[in-house]
């Protein structure tokens, strides 16, 4: 199991991530953004990319206030 998927599943258990979120697909989205930066854009992922991905994913699967 990927570390990202594990973290998402822990988030579901804590109530931070919606229970209906597909953690497999969400983990793939996280990894795919980093791989695309490396392969497609031939650049290293930077802090700005990571922060953007975390923000987008958090808004997509977060349990809300």
C-alpha positions as CSV (number, residue, x, y, z in Angstrom):
1,X,0.0,0.0,0.0
2,X,1.3,3.4,-0.9
3,X,2.1,5.9,1.9
4,X,-0.3,8.4,0.4
5,X,-3.2,5.9,0.4
6,X,-2.3,5.0,4.0
7,X,-2.4,8.7,5.0
8,X,-5.8,9.1,3.3
9,X,-7.2,6.1,5.0
10,X,-6.1,7.4,8.4
11,X,-7.8,10.7,7.4
12,X,-11.0,8.8,6.7
13,X,-10.8,7.1,10.1
14,X,-10.3,10.5,11.8
15,X,-13.1,12.1,9.9
16,X,-10.8,14.5,8.1
17,X,-11.4,12.9,4.7
18,X,-14.9,12.1,3.4
19,X,-15.9,8.5,3.9
20,X,-17.1,8.3,0.3
21,X,-13.7,9.5,-1.1
22,X,-12.0,7.0,-3.4
23,X,-8.6,6.9,-1.7
24,X,-7.1,4.8,-4.5
25,X,-8.0,7.3,-7.1
26,X,-7.0,10.2,-4.9
27,X,-3.6,8.6,-4.2
28,X,-3.1,8.2,-7.9
29,X,-3.9,11.9,-8.6
30,X,-1.2,12.9,-6.1
31,X,1.4,10.6,-7.6
32,X,0.4,11.5,-11.2
33,X,1.0,15.2,-10.6
34,X,4.5,14.5,-9.4
35,X,5.3,12.1,-12.2
36,X,3.9,14.5,-14.8
37,X,6.1,17.3,-13.5
38,X,9.2,15.0,-13.7
39,X,8.5,13.3,-17.0
40,X,6.1,15.5,-18.9
41,X,7.6,18.9,-17.9
42,X,11.1,17.6,-17.2
43,X,11.3,19.6,-13.9
44,X,11.6,18.7,-10.3
45,X,8.4,19.0,-8.3
46,X,8.8,22.1,-6.1
47,X,7.2,23.3,-2.9
48,X,4.6,25.4,-4.8
49,X,3.4,22.3,-6.8
50,X,3.2,20.2,-3.6
51,X,1.2,22.9,-1.8
52,X,-1.1,23.4,-4.7
53,X,-1.8,19.6,-5.0
54,X,-2.4,19.3,-1.3
55,X,-4.8,22.2,-1.4
56,X,-6.7,20.9,-4.4
57,X,-6.9,17.3,-3.0
58,X,-7.9,18.6,0.4
59,X,-10.7,20.6,-1.0
60,X,-11.9,17.7,-3.2
61,X,-11.9,15.0,-0.5
62,X,-11.9,17.0,2.8
63,X,-14.7,16.4,5.2
64,X,-15.2,20.1,5.6
65,X,-15.7,22.3,8.7
